[in-house]
Amino acid sequence: MNEICLAPAHRIAALIGRKEISCVDVALAHLKRIERLNPSLNAFVDFRPERILSQAEKAQDVIQSGTSVGPLHGVPLSIKSSIDVAGHRCEAGSNLRKGRIASEDAPLVARLRSAGAIILGVTNAPELLMAWETDNLLYGRTNNPWDLTRTSGGSSGGEAAAIAAGLSAGGVGSDGGGSIREPAHFCGICGLKPTPGRVPSTGHYPKAGGPFALLGVVGPMARTIEDVRLLFNAMAGYDDGDPCAAPVNEVSSAEQHQPQLEQITIAFFEDDGRTPVTGETRCAVRNAASFLVNCGFTVDQFRPEGLEEARQIWANFFVSAGGMILEPILSGHDEELSSIMREFRRWAKARPPLTAGSLLASWLGRDAVREKILVQMRHYPILLCPTAAIPAFRHGEREWQVEGKTVQYLDAWSYCEWFNLLGFPAVVVPMGRSPEGLPISVQIVGRPWQEEFVLSIAAKLEAARGPWLAPAFPD
């Protein structure tokens, strides 16, 4: 049954719908795989076999009754442990929330269940999500299925590892500075950072609000773009609890906007002029651009002006304002905090404290740079660029030599951070390999509320690349 565990979510749903496999068999296969591989990966932190099988039995009864089913019927999914799943831990990797059990599903989880999904459990994350690797004092570190000595990324590192290793068919992460896209890049899967408010963040901890509401989103992760689209379709929609929510029309199909898609001019750039990327990363971006040319698109080499300004303002919001928001929770608990959380506090305290005036200036600066880049994107509504400067790093590393320059930890992910600050949708898709065989993704970015366009371009790249490859992890 290992084959079904590595099958795309949409194929699993189709097999169940045609009664070629039962929901119970699918659940059992994933449960056995979790029990066998999770000790090495440490991706899941709370899964309950009896709950999984109970959901699967009820799902199979529906199939047997002949009742119409949702698009995710019987598909096993996982959820990041910062999102409420009724009856499961929602600790966000922190001792300060140890033992916290969610009393009800977050809206996005309820929507996935309504579409027929089976929720397997919740996955590991760094403490309060403030890192690009997954490690904490509650559960320890999560390992990358491509190389156990390397991180799966963060903060949705447990999700990425679980999906890449076939423990889950797909799932949900969150992203305030690359936390969906960087783990997806590290583990060789796909992930979408939507426009803020497109998928409700209600039921996520830390709660979205103020500057964090501008940066942070929840979004789908899966092994294929078709599966990412499937999960996005199920989760998207208005909810009162998300401060950025808007009554956007229902998600349109690829066919509906195909005529507009064919007219798009795409821009690509290999680096930002500040932080170098590995040679294999450059190659992945160039190859992706060539694939799109072969698909009939006009593709120009162009880098928007304003990216460095966006990076600096992102740091004011994520690090400085984030430190201010979290400090009342953390103060007086030094001995209970992980090394990663203590590191984040040092970054925050090393920066000039935000005042009302400097916060207002940052907010106004954000709006100005967003307008500047959106004007440039009138001609280039799709941007193609790296996801990160490097592939998955070894546990605990903090700097790397790239093209003769030292790349520091916070700088390596600036390729993701810009688009959190700007509120643009961005999806990553694997397009290459490092000399060590580690996955390398490219990032496709669009204008706000145009997730359908970035997903369609990503699907074309995926088709040109060829079938998804599983990590060489022992079966």
N, C-alpha and C positions, 0 to 999 in steps of 0.2 A: 504493500500500500504506500510505499515511499513515493511512487509516481504521482498519486493523487495529492500528496502533501506539497509537491512542487508544481502542481498544475495551476494555471491562472484561475483567479476567483470566478471569472465569467464562465470558464469551462466547467468548473465544479458545479456551478448553478445549473448549467445546461444538462449535465449528466444526471443530476438529481431530478430536474424537471422531466426528463425522458425516462425516469425510473431505471436508469442503467446502473445506478449506485444509490444506496440508501443514505439518508442523513446520519443515521447511527454509525454506519461504516466509516463515513467521512470523519465524524467526530472522534471515533475510536482511533483511527489512523493518526490524527493530529495529537490526540492525547498521549498515545504511545510514543510518538516522536518527541513531544515535550518532555515526557518522563525520561527518555533516553538521552537527549541532547542538551536539555536545559542545564544540567549540572555543569557542563563545560562552558556554556555560553552565559548563563545567568541572565537570561533575557526576561523571563516571567518571574514576578515576585509574588503573585497571588493567582492561582488557578485552582478551581474546585472540580475534580472529576465528576462528582455526583451531579453538580449543577450543569456541567457540560452535557452529560448524557441525558439528563432530564429535558433540556432544551431540544436535543437531537430527537428524542423519542416523540415529543410533541410535534416537532417539525415533520417527522415521517408520517405521523397520523394524518396531518393535513394533506400530504401527498397522496396517501392511500384513499382519502375521502374524495379526491378529485376536485377539491376546492382550488380556485385560482390562487397563485402564490406570487410573492414579490420577487424582484430581480436578484435578491441576495439570499433566496430561500435555502437554508441549510449550509451556507458558507461560513466557515469558522473565522472569526476576526478577533483581533486583540486591541486593547486600548491603553494608551499611556497612563501611568499611575498618578497623573495630575488631573485627570478627568473623572468625574463621578460615574461609577458603575454600581448600581444598587447591590448591596451585600458584599462588595469588594473593598479592599484597602484603597484609600486615596491619600497617600502620605507625601507625595511629591519628593520622595527620597530623603525626608528630613526626620530626625529624631524628635523634633518639636511637634510633629504630627503622628508620631508612632501610634499604631493601632487605630487610626481614624478610619471608620467604615462609612461609606457613602450610604445614605438612606434612600436615595432615589437616583434614577438615571439622569445624566445631563441630557438636554434636548437632542443633541446629535446622536447619543447612544440610543435613545428612544426611537429616533428615526431609522437607525440601522436595524433595530429589532423589528420595526414595522415593515421594513423591506425584506424580512425573513432571516436576517443574520443570526448566527449563534455566537454569543460573546464568550470567548475562552477564558478571559481573565485580564489582568493588568500587568504592564511591563515596567522595567526599571528605568530610573531617571536620576541625574545628579541632584544634589540637594537644592530644592526650590528652583531647579532648572537653570541655574546660573553658570553653565559650563558647556564646552563643546566636546566633552567626554563624559561617560556615564560611570560614576563611582560614588558611593556614599557609605555612611557608617551603619545604616540599617541592613543593607544587603550586599555590599561590596561592589566590585566593578563588573561591567558587562564586557564580554570579549567579542571580537569581530570574527564571524564565521570563516572569513578568508584567511585569517591568521590570528590565532588566539593570543599572541603576544601584543596585538594592536587593539586600539579602542574601536568600538562600533560607532563612536561619535556621541554627540549630545546636543540638545538634551533628550531627544527622542531616540536614544541609543538602544534601549531595550526593544522598542518597536522595530527598528531597522534590522537588528540582529535576528529577531524572531521571524520576520517576514522573509529575509534572505535565506535563512536556514530551513524554511518550510515548516516552522512550528505554527505559523499562522498564514492564512491566505491573503491577508491585508489588515490594515488597521488605521489608527488615528494617532497623530502626533500633534505637537504645538510648536510654534516658531516665532521667536521675537528677535532673532539675530542669526538665523540659519538653522534652527533646531529641528526642522523637518528635512531640509535640503542637504545639510552637511552629513548627517547620519545616512541618508539615502545614498549620497555620493560615496561614502566610506564603505558601505555594504553592498553596493551594486544593484540598488532597486530604484524605483521612481517615487517622487514625492511632490506634492503640490502645496505651496504657500498661497492661499487665496487672498483676495482683497479683504481687508478687515471688514467684518460684518457679513460676509457672504455665507459663511458657515458659522452658526452661533457659538460663541465662546462661553456661554452660560454653563456653569457647572465645572469650570476649570479653576484650578488653584496654582499660583496666585491669580486672583480675580482681575480681569481687565478693567482698567480705569485710568483716567488722566493720560499722561504720555504713553503708558504701557498699552492702552487701548489702541493707540495709533500704530504701535509696533507689532503687538502680539496677535497671533491668529491660531486657529486649529485647522487641521487639514488632513487629507487622506494620504496614505502610503501603501504601496503595493509593488508587485514584481513587474507589472505591465501598465502602460498608459491606459489601455482600455479598462483595466481594473480601477485605476485611480479615478477615471471618469465615472465609473459605476458607483463608487463610494461617494464621490462628490455630488452626483445627482441625488443620492439618497439623503445626504446630510444638509444640503444647501437650503436656505430659506430664512425668512425673517423670524426673529425671536426678541421679545421685549427685554430680556436680560442682557443683551449685548449692546453696549453703548454706541457701537458703530453700525448696528444693523440698519438696513434699508430695504424697503419693499421692492427688491429687484425682481424682474420677471423670472419665471421658472427657467431652469437651465435649458438652452436650446441644443438641438442635435448638431452633429458635424455637418450633416447634409443641408440644414437650414441656412448656415452661414458660409457654405462652400463658395458661392459666387464672390462674396466679399473677401474671403481668404485668398482667392486666386489673384486679387489685385494688390496684395500686401507686398511692400518692399521691406526687406529684412536687413538689419545692420548687425555686424559681428565685430568683436574685439577680443584680442588674445590676452591682454593684461590692462591694468588701470594706469600704467605709467609710474606707479609707486611701489606696489608689492609684486615681485616677479612670481611667475608660476613655473611649474616643471615643464620640461620639453614635451613630455607625453601629454600634458594638459593642453599645451598649445596645439599639438597635433590633433587632439580630439576635437577642439573647436574648429580648426581648419577643415577637418574631415566632415564635420557636421555642416559647415557652410557649403562645402562642395556637394554634399548629398542634396541640400536644399536647392542649389543651382540645377542639379540634375532633375529635380522634381518640377522645374519650371519657374522657380521664384527668382526675382531680382535680389541679389545679395551684395551689399556693399560693405567695405571695411570702414567702420565709423565708431568712435567712442564718444558718448555724450559728455558735454561739459557740465561740471557741477558734482561729479561723483565724490571727489575728496571732501568737498563741503558737506555733502550728505553723510559721509562717514563720521566726520567730526560731530555733527549734530546728533547722529545716532548714539554716539558715545555719551553725549550729554544726557540723553534720555535713558538709555539702557543702563549705563554704569552709574552716572551721578544721581539721576532721579530714582533709578532702581535701588541704589544704596539707601537713599532717603526713605523710600517706601518700605523697605525691608528692615531697616535698622530698629524700629520699635519692636519688631517681632524677635529679632536676634539679640538685642541688648540684654546682657546678664546671663547669656547662655553659651559663653565661649567654649566651655568644656564639652558641650553637646554637639558642636558644629564640626562638620567634615573639613578636611584640609582644603577642599575645593571651595567651600563656602567661606572659609577664612581668607582664602586667596582673593575671592571676589570683594570681600569687605576691604582688603588692603588696596585694591584698585580704586574702589569708590572713595576711600578716605584720602588717597594720594591726589585726587583731583580737586580743583577749587570748588568749595561748596556752592551749590546753586542758591541764588537769591531770587526773590520775586522778579527782579529786573532781568537777571540772566536767563531764567526759565522762560520768561515772556519773549526775550530776544531769540532764544533757541526755537521757540514755537513759531514765531514769525519767520525766522530763517528757514525752518522746515517748509513752510508754505511757499516761500519764495523760490527755493531750489526745486521744489516739486513742480511749480509752474514752469520754471526754466527747462527742466528736462521733458516735461509733457509737451512743450512747444516743439522741442527737437523731435519728439516721437510722433508728431503729426505726419512727418515724412517716413519715419521708421517705427511703425506701431509694434514691431517685434524686435527685441534685442537678443542676440545670442552671445554668450560669454562663459568664462569658467564658473564653476561652483565654488572652488576654493583653490588656494595656491598649491596645495599638496594633497596626495591621497592619505589614507588612514595612517595615523602616526602610532608609535609605540607608546604604551601606557606611561603616562607621566611626563612625556616630552613637552618642552615649552619653546623651543626654537629649532630652526632648520636652515641648512644652507641650500639656497636655490639660486642658480645662475650667478654664483659668486657673491651673493648677498645673504645676510642673516635675516630670516623672516621670523618675526616674533609671533607668539601665540595669538594675541588679539588681532593682529594684522592679517593672519592667514585666511580669515573668514569675511573680510571686508566685501568680497564679491557677493555675499549674501546680505550683509547688513544694510547696504544702500537701499535695497528694495523693501526692507522692513520699514525704514524711515519714510520712504516715499509712498508706501501702501500699494505697491504694484503686485499683481499676481505673478508668480514665478514657479516653474516646474523644472525638475531635474530628471535626466534620463541617461543611463550608462552608455558611454560611447567609446571607451578605450580601456587600456590596462597600463599599469606601471611596469618597470622592469621586474619587480617582485611579483607581478601577477595580480596586483590590487586594482579594484575598479576605479575608473575615472569617469565622472559624469560631466555633461555640459548643462548649462542653465538657459532656459527660454523664458523671456520676460515680456509681459504685455502691459497695456494701459489698464487702469482700474476698471473692474467689473467685466473684463474680457477674458475670463478663464477659458472659455470655449476656444478662443483663438490659440492660446498658448498650448492647450492640450492637443489641438489638431496638428500644430506644427511638430510637437513632440512625438505624436503618433507617426508622422511621416519619417522622422529621424529614426524611430524605433524600427519601422518597417525596412528602411534602407540598411540599418545596422545588421539585422538578422535576429534570430531567436535569442531570448534571454538565457544566460548561462548561470547555472547554480554554482555556488562556491564549492571548492573541492574539500568538503567537510565530510567526515566519515559517516556513512549510512549504516 
